[in-house]
Amino acid sequence: MSRATLFLLLIALAGAAYARGPTPAEQAPEAQIQAAMALPDELRQALPALELDNVSELDRVRRLFEFMVAEDGLALRYLEQPTYGIAESYARREVNCLSFTMMFIALARAAGVDAYAQMSEDTLAMRLVDDTLLRARHVKAGIDANRLQYTVDVGWRSIVAERRPRRISDAQLVALLHNNNAVENLQGGDRAGAAVEIAAALALDPDSAMIWSNAGVIELRSGRRDAAERAYLRALDLDRDNIGALGNLVALYRATGAARLADRYDDRLRDVQASDPFSQFLMAQGLMDSGAYDMAASHYRRAIRLLPNQPQFHRSLADAYEKAGKDRAARRARDHALALEQRRYSQRSIPEARPGSG
């Protein structure tokens, strides 16, 4: 469902470059985390009416989930951006996957459930905004019960057993909130605000390659190429195959005429892209623009092999087949895309927030 976490931009910072006046990171990390995860008093006071005592842990989880999404409860609505903290999400009744996860965890803990955040390593969504590629991973809540790990996912009606996501700490979760705020500030042209937020994110999670790469975007957009390069290299020290940092570094070296360095990192990038479905999709899009429809279809098919249930991949494959005159294959691909979209829509549990809706 949601697309609200971990944006990979096309441009992180060396640590010393963040000393730019008061920032959220100047709070003690533990105090900052506690403040971010705190429930508004009014929301906490709503818990007794849910009658969560003397029921199983999974029943408490289900009741909390329904309370959050039901029309006679909080009636939360999905809004991709901006990313709000718990208090403002509650006041507005608007959440994305990150803010929903934070609110659920805080409510669950107040109800005696040991909930925590999980993050999927797979890209959940991707889009181009001007000259920036945004890629988003998925954050959701987890609990351990009956020797199983359960996921509470705002995108689905049910609570499902799942082992794939990795558990992240509260510090990492709150760092993602600051990361999202940094990305959103940068998109809005507020580079200073973006720098403050990314500094807070790195103070909480200094080992995140993704955040270092995003911080490099902010530095490059501010004209500090050396700082951007250091940030991308730091990201690659943490994660050698970080596709965002690799792509950003190649673009930086190409722009500065460092052809040998650009080629070296481009070789690494191509190796990573070969197993990355969204990279294959982008390659296919470029081939479509140049009229190479059969080659584009080949990359779309590879993207589908790597990530079979992404409707956009099948829809784009249908377009490639149609352009190549393969009408029967185009119909099959389009029908498959439609089936996947209908399945996702039927399982969506939080409606989209639209202008004028609450």
Contacts in CASP RR format, 6 or more apart in sequence:
PFRMAT RR
TARGET T0000
AUTHOR 0000-0000-0000
METHOD contacts of the structure
MODEL  1
MSRATLFLLLIALAGAAYARGPTPAEQAPEAQIQAAMALPDELRQALPAL
ELDNVSELDRVRRLFEFMVAEDGLALRYLEQPTYGIAESYARREVNCLSF
TMMFIALARAAGVDAYAQMSEDTLAMRLVDDTLLRARHVKAGIDANRLQY
TVDVGWRSIVAERRPRRISDAQLVALLHNNNAVENLQGGDRAGAAVEIAA
ALALDPDSAMIWSNAGVIELRSGRRDAAERAYLRALDLDRDNIGALGNLV
ALYRATGAARLADRYDDRLRDVQASDPFSQFLMAQGLMDSGAYDMAASHY
RRAIRLLPNQPQFHRSLADAYEKAGKDRAARRARDHALALEQRRYSQRSI
PEARPGSG
1 78 0 8 1.000
1 97 0 8 1.000
1 153 0 8 1.000
1 154 0 8 1.000
1 155 0 8 1.000
1 156 0 8 1.000
1 344 0 8 1.000
1 348 0 8 1.000
1 349 0 8 1.000
1 350 0 8 1.000
2 78 0 8 1.000
2 80 0 8 1.000
2 96 0 8 1.000
2 97 0 8 1.000
2 98 0 8 1.000
2 100 0 8 1.000
2 124 0 8 1.000
2 138 0 8 1.000
2 154 0 8 1.000
2 155 0 8 1.000
3 80 0 8 1.000
3 96 0 8 1.000
3 97 0 8 1.000
3 124 0 8 1.000
3 125 0 8 1.000
3 136 0 8 1.000
4 80 0 8 1.000
4 81 0 8 1.000
4 83 0 8 1.000
4 96 0 8 1.000
4 97 0 8 1.000
4 98 0 8 1.000
4 99 0 8 1.000
4 136 0 8 1.000
4 139 0 8 1.000
4 180 0 8 1.000
5 97 0 8 1.000
5 98 0 8 1.000
5 119 0 8 1.000
5 124 0 8 1.000
5 136 0 8 1.000
5 137 0 8 1.000
5 138 0 8 1.000
5 139 0 8 1.000
5 176 0 8 1.000
5 179 0 8 1.000
5 180 0 8 1.000
6 119 0 8 1.000
6 135 0 8 1.000
6 136 0 8 1.000
6 137 0 8 1.000
6 176 0 8 1.000
6 179 0 8 1.000
6 210 0 8 1.000
7 134 0 8 1.000
7 135 0 8 1.000
7 136 0 8 1.000
7 179 0 8 1.000
7 180 0 8 1.000
7 183 0 8 1.000
7 214 0 8 1.000
8 133 0 8 1.000
8 134 0 8 1.000
8 135 0 8 1.000
8 210 0 8 1.000
8 213 0 8 1.000
8 214 0 8 1.000
8 243 0 8 1.000
8 244 0 8 1.000
9 132 0 8 1.000
9 133 0 8 1.000
9 134 0 8 1.000
9 183 0 8 1.000
9 186 0 8 1.000
9 213 0 8 1.000
9 214 0 8 1.000
9 217 0 8 1.000
9 248 0 8 1.000
10 131 0 8 1.000
10 132 0 8 1.000
10 133 0 8 1.000
10 217 0 8 1.000
10 247 0 8 1.000
10 248 0 8 1.000
10 251 0 8 1.000
11 216 0 8 1.000
11 217 0 8 1.000
11 218 0 8 1.000
11 219 0 8 1.000
11 220 0 8 1.000
11 221 0 8 1.000
11 228 0 8 1.000
11 248 0 8 1.000
12 198 0 8 1.000
12 211 0 8 1.000
12 212 0 8 1.000
12 213 0 8 1.000
12 214 0 8 1.000
12 215 0 8 1.000
12 216 0 8 1.000
12 217 0 8 1.000
12 218 0 8 1.000
12 219 0 8 1.000
12 227 0 8 1.000
12 228 0 8 1.000
12 230 0 8 1.000
12 231 0 8 1.000
12 232 0 8 1.000
12 234 0 8 1.000
12 235 0 8 1.000
12 245 0 8 1.000
13 195 0 8 1.000
13 198 0 8 1.000
13 199 0 8 1.000
13 202 0 8 1.000
13 212 0 8 1.000
13 215 0 8 1.000
13 216 0 8 1.000
13 218 0 8 1.000
13 219 0 8 1.000
13 227 0 8 1.000
13 228 0 8 1.000
13 230 0 8 1.000
13 231 0 8 1.000
14 227 0 8 1.000
14 230 0 8 1.000
14 231 0 8 1.000
14 234 0 8 1.000
15 202 0 8 1.000
17 219 0 8 1.000
17 224 0 8 1.000
17 227 0 8 1.000
18 25 0 8 1.000
18 195 0 8 1.000
18 199 0 8 1.000
18 202 0 8 1.000
20 192 0 8 1.000
20 195 0 8 1.000
20 196 0 8 1.000
20 199 0 8 1.000
23 196 0 8 1.000
23 199 0 8 1.000
23 200 0 8 1.000
23 203 0 8 1.000
24 32 0 8 1.000
24 178 0 8 1.000
24 196 0 8 1.000
24 197 0 8 1.000
24 199 0 8 1.000
24 200 0 8 1.000
25 32 0 8 1.000
25 199 0 8 1.000
25 200 0 8 1.000
25 202 0 8 1.000
25 203 0 8 1.000
25 204 0 8 1.000
27 35 0 8 1.000
29 171 0 8 1.000
29 203 0 8 1.000
29 204 0 8 1.000
32 174 0 8 1.000
32 200 0 8 1.000
32 204 0 8 1.000
33 170 0 8 1.000
33 171 0 8 1.000
33 174 0 8 1.000
33 204 0 8 1.000
36 85 0 8 1.000
36 86 0 8 1.000
36 102 0 8 1.000
36 174 0 8 1.000
36 177 0 8 1.000
37 86 0 8 1.000
37 102 0 8 1.000
37 105 0 8 1.000
37 106 0 8 1.000
37 170 0 8 1.000
37 174 0 8 1.000
38 86 0 8 1.000
38 87 0 8 1.000
38 106 0 8 1.000
39 86 0 8 1.000
39 106 0 8 1.000
39 107 0 8 1.000
39 110 0 8 1.000
40 86 0 8 1.000
40 87 0 8 1.000
40 90 0 8 1.000
40 91 0 8 1.000
42 90 0 8 1.000
43 90 0 8 1.000
43 107 0 8 1.000
44 110 0 8 1.000
46 67 0 8 1.000
47 107 0 8 1.000
47 110 0 8 1.000
47 111 0 8 1.000
50 63 0 8 1.000
50 64 0 8 1.000
50 67 0 8 1.000
50 111 0 8 1.000
51 63 0 8 1.000
52 60 0 8 1.000
52 63 0 8 1.000
52 64 0 8 1.000
52 111 0 8 1.000
55 63 0 8 1.000
57 113 0 8 1.000
57 143 0 8 1.000
57 145 0 8 1.000
58 145 0 8 1.000
58 146 0 8 1.000
58 150 0 8 1.000
58 159 0 8 1.000
60 108 0 8 1.000
60 111 0 8 1.000
60 112 0 8 1.000
60 113 0 8 1.000
61 108 0 8 1.000
61 113 0 8 1.000
61 115 0 8 1.000
61 143 0 8 1.000
61 150 0 8 1.000
61 152 0 8 1.000
61 159 0 8 1.000
62 159 0 8 1.000
64 104 0 8 1.000
64 107 0 8 1.000
64 108 0 8 1.000
64 111 0 8 1.000
64 113 0 8 1.000
65 104 0 8 1.000
65 152 0 8 1.000
65 159 0 8 1.000
66 73 0 8 1.000
67 73 0 8 1.000
67 74 0 8 1.000
67 107 0 8 1.000
68 74 0 8 1.000
68 76 0 8 1.000
68 100 0 8 1.000
68 103 0 8 1.000
68 104 0 8 1.000
68 107 0 8 1.000
69 75 0 8 1.000
69 76 0 8 1.000
69 154 0 8 1.000
69 349 0 8 1.000
69 350 0 8 1.000
74 90 0 8 1.000
74 93 0 8 1.000
75 93 0 8 1.000
75 358 0 8 1.000
76 89 0 8 1.000
76 93 0 8 1.000
76 94 0 8 1.000
76 95 0 8 1.000
76 100 0 8 1.000
76 350 0 8 1.000
77 93 0 8 1.000
77 94 0 8 1.000
77 95 0 8 1.000
77 350 0 8 1.000
77 351 0 8 1.000
77 352 0 8 1.000
77 353 0 8 1.000
77 357 0 8 1.000
77 358 0 8 1.000
78 94 0 8 1.000
78 95 0 8 1.000
78 96 0 8 1.000
78 154 0 8 1.000
78 350 0 8 1.000
78 351 0 8 1.000
78 352 0 8 1.000
78 353 0 8 1.000
79 94 0 8 1.000
79 95 0 8 1.000
79 96 0 8 1.000
79 352 0 8 1.000
79 353 0 8 1.000
80 96 0 8 1.000
81 96 0 8 1.000
81 184 0 8 1.000
82 180 0 8 1.000
82 181 0 8 1.000
82 184 0 8 1.000
83 96 0 8 1.000
83 98 0 8 1.000
83 99 0 8 1.000
83 177 0 8 1.000
83 180 0 8 1.000
83 181 0 8 1.000
83 184 0 8 1.000
84 92 0 8 1.000
84 94 0 8 1.000
84 95 0 8 1.000
84 99 0 8 1.000
85 99 0 8 1.000
85 102 0 8 1.000
85 177 0 8 1.000
86 99 0 8 1.000
86 102 0 8 1.000
86 103 0 8 1.000
86 106 0 8 1.000
89 95 0 8 1.000
89 99 0 8 1.000
89 100 0 8 1.000
89 102 0 8 1.000
89 103 0 8 1.000
90 103 0 8 1.000
92 358 0 8 1.000
93 358 0 8 1.000
94 353 0 8 1.000
94 358 0 8 1.000
95 103 0 8 1.000
95 154 0 8 1.000
95 350 0 8 1.000
97 138 0 8 1.000
97 139 0 8 1.000
97 140 0 8 1.000
97 154 0 8 1.000
97 155 0 8 1.000
98 139 0 8 1.000
98 173 0 8 1.000
98 176 0 8 1.000
98 177 0 8 1.000
98 180 0 8 1.000
99 177 0 8 1.000
100 154 0 8 1.000
100 350 0 8 1.000
101 117 0 8 1.000
101 139 0 8 1.000
101 140 0 8 1.000
101 141 0 8 1.000
101 154 0 8 1.000
101 173 0 8 1.000
102 117 0 8 1.000
102 173 0 8 1.000
102 177 0 8 1.000
104 115 0 8 1.000
104 141 0 8 1.000
104 152 0 8 1.000
104 154 0 8 1.000
105 115 0 8 1.000
105 116 0 8 1.000
105 117 0 8 1.000
105 141 0 8 1.000
105 173 0 8 1.000
108 114 0 8 1.000
108 115 0 8 1.000
108 141 0 8 1.000
108 143 0 8 1.000
109 115 0 8 1.000
113 143 0 8 1.000
114 143 0 8 1.000
114 144 0 8 1.000
115 141 0 8 1.000
115 142 0 8 1.000
115 143 0 8 1.000
115 152 0 8 1.000
116 141 0 8 1.000
116 142 0 8 1.000
116 143 0 8 1.000
116 167 0 8 1.000
116 168 0 8 1.000
116 170 0 8 1.000
117 139 0 8 1.000
117 140 0 8 1.000
117 141 0 8 1.000
117 142 0 8 1.000
117 167 0 8 1.000
117 168 0 8 1.000
117 169 0 8 1.000
117 170 0 8 1.000
117 172 0 8 1.000
117 173 0 8 1.000
118 139 0 8 1.000
118 140 0 8 1.000
118 141 0 8 1.000
118 142 0 8 1.000
118 151 0 8 1.000
118 165 0 8 1.000
118 166 0 8 1.000
118 167 0 8 1.000
118 168 0 8 1.000
119 137 0 8 1.000
119 138 0 8 1.000
119 139 0 8 1.000
119 140 0 8 1.000
119 165 0 8 1.000
119 166 0 8 1.000
119 168 0 8 1.000
119 172 0 8 1.000
119 176 0 8 1.000
120 137 0 8 1.000
120 138 0 8 1.000
120 139 0 8 1.000
120 140 0 8 1.000
120 164 0 8 1.000
120 165 0 8 1.000
121 137 0 8 1.000
121 165 0 8 1.000
121 166 0 8 1.000
122 137 0 8 1.000
122 138 0 8 1.000
122 307 0 8 1.000
123 135 0 8 1.000
123 136 0 8 1.000
123 137 0 8 1.000
123 276 0 8 1.000
123 277 0 8 1.000
123 278 0 8 1.000
124 136 0 8 1.000
124 137 0 8 1.000
124 138 0 8 1.000
125 135 0 8 1.000
125 136 0 8 1.000
126 133 0 8 1.000
126 134 0 8 1.000
126 135 0 8 1.000
126 136 0 8 1.000
126 278 0 8 1.000
126 281 0 8 1.000
126 282 0 8 1.000
127 133 0 8 1.000
127 134 0 8 1.000
128 134 0 8 1.000
129 187 0 8 1.000
132 187 0 8 1.000
132 217 0 8 1.000
133 282 0 8 1.000
134 183 0 8 1.000
135 244 0 8 1.000
135 278 0 8 1.000
138 153 0 8 1.000
138 165 0 8 1.000
139 168 0 8 1.000
139 173 0 8 1.000
139 176 0 8 1.000
140 151 0 8 1.000
140 152 0 8 1.000
140 153 0 8 1.000
140 154 0 8 1.000
140 165 0 8 1.000
141 151 0 8 1.000
141 152 0 8 1.000
141 153 0 8 1.000
142 149 0 8 1.000
142 150 0 8 1.000
142 151 0 8 1.000
142 152 0 8 1.000
142 167 0 8 1.000
143 149 0 8 1.000
143 150 0 8 1.000
143 152 0 8 1.000
144 150 0 8 1.000
148 161 0 8 1.000
149 161 0 8 1.000
149 162 0 8 1.000
149 163 0 8 1.000
150 159 0 8 1.000
150 160 0 8 1.000
150 161 0 8 1.000
150 162 0 8 1.000
151 159 0 8 1.000
151 160 0 8 1.000
151 161 0 8 1.000
151 162 0 8 1.000
151 165 0 8 1.000
152 159 0 8 1.000
153 159 0 8 1.000
153 160 0 8 1.000
154 349 0 8 1.000
154 350 0 8 1.000
155 347 0 8 1.000
155 348 0 8 1.000
155 349 0 8 1.000
155 350 0 8 1.000
156 347 0 8 1.000
156 349 0 8 1.000
157 347 0 8 1.000
157 349 0 8 1.000
171 204 0 8 1.000
171 205 0 8 1.000
172 204 0 8 1.000
172 205 0 8 1.000
172 208 0 8 1.000
174 204 0 8 1.000
175 200 0 8 1.000
175 201 0 8 1.000
175 202 0 8 1.000
175 204 0 8 1.000
175 205 0 8 1.000
175 208 0 8 1.000
175 211 0 8 1.000
176 201 0 8 1.000
176 205 0 8 1.000
178 197 0 8 1.000
178 198 0 8 1.000
178 200 0 8 1.000
178 201 0 8 1.000
178 204 0 8 1.000
179 197 0 8 1.000
179 198 0 8 1.000
179 201 0 8 1.000
179 208 0 8 1.000
179 210 0 8 1.000
179 211 0 8 1.000
179 214 0 8 1.000
181 197 0 8 1.000
182 193 0 8 1.000
182 194 0 8 1.000
182 195 0 8 1.000
182 196 0 8 1.000
182 197 0 8 1.000
182 198 0 8 1.000
182 201 0 8 1.000
182 214 0 8 1.000
182 215 0 8 1.000
182 218 0 8 1.000
183 194 0 8 1.000
183 214 0 8 1.000
185 191 0 8 1.000
185 193 0 8 1.000
185 194 0 8 1.000
185 197 0 8 1.000
186 194 0 8 1.000
186 217 0 8 1.000
186 218 0 8 1.000
186 221 0 8 1.000
191 218 0 8 1.000
191 221 0 8 1.000
191 222 0 8 1.000
194 218 0 8 1.000
195 218 0 8 1.000
195 222 0 8 1.000
198 211 0 8 1.000
198 214 0 8 1.000
198 215 0 8 1.000
198 218 0 8 1.000
199 215 0 8 1.000
201 208 0 8 1.000
201 211 0 8 1.000
201 215 0 8 1.000
202 208 0 8 1.000
202 211 0 8 1.000
202 212 0 8 1.000
202 215 0 8 1.000
205 211 0 8 1.000
207 238 0 8 1.000
208 238 0 8 1.000
209 235 0 8 1.000
209 236 0 8 1.000
209 238 0 8 1.000
209 239 0 8 1.000
209 242 0 8 1.000
209 245 0 8 1.000
210 235 0 8 1.000
210 239 0 8 1.000
210 242 0 8 1.000
210 244 0 8 1.000
212 231 0 8 1.000
212 232 0 8 1.000
212 234 0 8 1.000
212 235 0 8 1.000
212 238 0 8 1.000
212 245 0 8 1.000
213 231 0 8 1.000
213 232 0 8 1.000
213 235 0 8 1.000
213 242 0 8 1.000
213 244 0 8 1.000
213 245 0 8 1.000
213 248 0 8 1.000
215 231 0 8 1.000
216 227 0 8 1.000
216 228 0 8 1.000
216 231 0 8 1.000
216 232 0 8 1.000
216 248 0 8 1.000
217 228 0 8 1.000
217 248 0 8 1.000
219 225 0 8 1.000
219 227 0 8 1.000
219 228 0 8 1.000
219 231 0 8 1.000
220 228 0 8 1.000
220 248 0 8 1.000
220 252 0 8 1.000
225 252 0 8 1.000
225 256 0 8 1.000
228 248 0 8 1.000
228 252 0 8 1.000
229 249 0 8 1.000
229 252 0 8 1.000
232 245 0 8 1.000
232 248 0 8 1.000
232 249 0 8 1.000
232 252 0 8 1.000
233 249 0 8 1.000
235 242 0 8 1.000
235 244 0 8 1.000
235 245 0 8 1.000
236 242 0 8 1.000
236 245 0 8 1.000
236 246 0 8 1.000
236 249 0 8 1.000
239 245 0 8 1.000
240 268 0 8 1.000
241 268 0 8 1.000
241 272 0 8 1.000
243 269 0 8 1.000
243 272 0 8 1.000
243 273 0 8 1.000
243 276 0 8 1.000
243 279 0 8 1.000
246 265 0 8 1.000
246 268 0 8 1.000
246 269 0 8 1.000
246 272 0 8 1.000
247 265 0 8 1.000
247 269 0 8 1.000
249 265 0 8 1.000
250 262 0 8 1.000
250 265 0 8 1.000
250 266 0 8 1.000
250 269 0 8 1.000
253 259 0 8 1.000
253 261 0 8 1.000
253 262 0 8 1.000
253 265 0 8 1.000
254 262 0 8 1.000
272 279 0 8 1.000
273 279 0 8 1.000
273 280 0 8 1.000
273 283 0 8 1.000
275 306 0 8 1.000
276 306 0 8 1.000
277 302 0 8 1.000
277 303 0 8 1.000
277 304 0 8 1.000
277 306 0 8 1.000
277 307 0 8 1.000
277 310 0 8 1.000
277 313 0 8 1.000
278 303 0 8 1.000
278 307 0 8 1.000
280 299 0 8 1.000
280 300 0 8 1.000
280 302 0 8 1.000
280 303 0 8 1.000
280 306 0 8 1.000
281 299 0 8 1.000
281 300 0 8 1.000
281 303 0 8 1.000
281 312 0 8 1.000
281 313 0 8 1.000
281 316 0 8 1.000
283 299 0 8 1.000
284 296 0 8 1.000
284 297 0 8 1.000
284 298 0 8 1.000
284 299 0 8 1.000
284 300 0 8 1.000
284 303 0 8 1.000
284 316 0 8 1.000
284 320 0 8 1.000
285 296 0 8 1.000
285 316 0 8 1.000
286 296 0 8 1.000
287 293 0 8 1.000
287 295 0 8 1.000
287 296 0 8 1.000
287 299 0 8 1.000
288 296 0 8 1.000
288 316 0 8 1.000
288 319 0 8 1.000
288 320 0 8 1.000
288 323 0 8 1.000
291 323 0 8 1.000
293 320 0 8 1.000
293 321 0 8 1.000
293 323 0 8 1.000
293 324 0 8 1.000
294 320 0 8 1.000
294 324 0 8 1.000
296 320 0 8 1.000
297 317 0 8 1.000
297 320 0 8 1.000
297 321 0 8 1.000
297 324 0 8 1.000
300 313 0 8 1.000
300 316 0 8 1.000
300 317 0 8 1.000
300 320 0 8 1.000
301 317 0 8 1.000
303 310 0 8 1.000
303 313 0 8 1.000
304 310 0 8 1.000
304 313 0 8 1.000
304 314 0 8 1.000
304 317 0 8 1.000
307 313 0 8 1.000
309 340 0 8 1.000
310 340 0 8 1.000
311 337 0 8 1.000
311 338 0 8 1.000
311 340 0 8 1.000
311 341 0 8 1.000
311 344 0 8 1.000
312 337 0 8 1.000
313 337 0 8 1.000
314 333 0 8 1.000
314 334 0 8 1.000
314 336 0 8 1.000
314 337 0 8 1.000
314 340 0 8 1.000
315 333 0 8 1.000
315 334 0 8 1.000
315 337 0 8 1.000
317 333 0 8 1.000
318 329 0 8 1.000
318 330 0 8 1.000
318 331 0 8 1.000
318 332 0 8 1.000
318 333 0 8 1.000
318 334 0 8 1.000
318 337 0 8 1.000
319 330 0 8 1.000
321 327 0 8 1.000
321 329 0 8 1.000
321 330 0 8 1.000
321 333 0 8 1.000
322 330 0 8 1.000
END
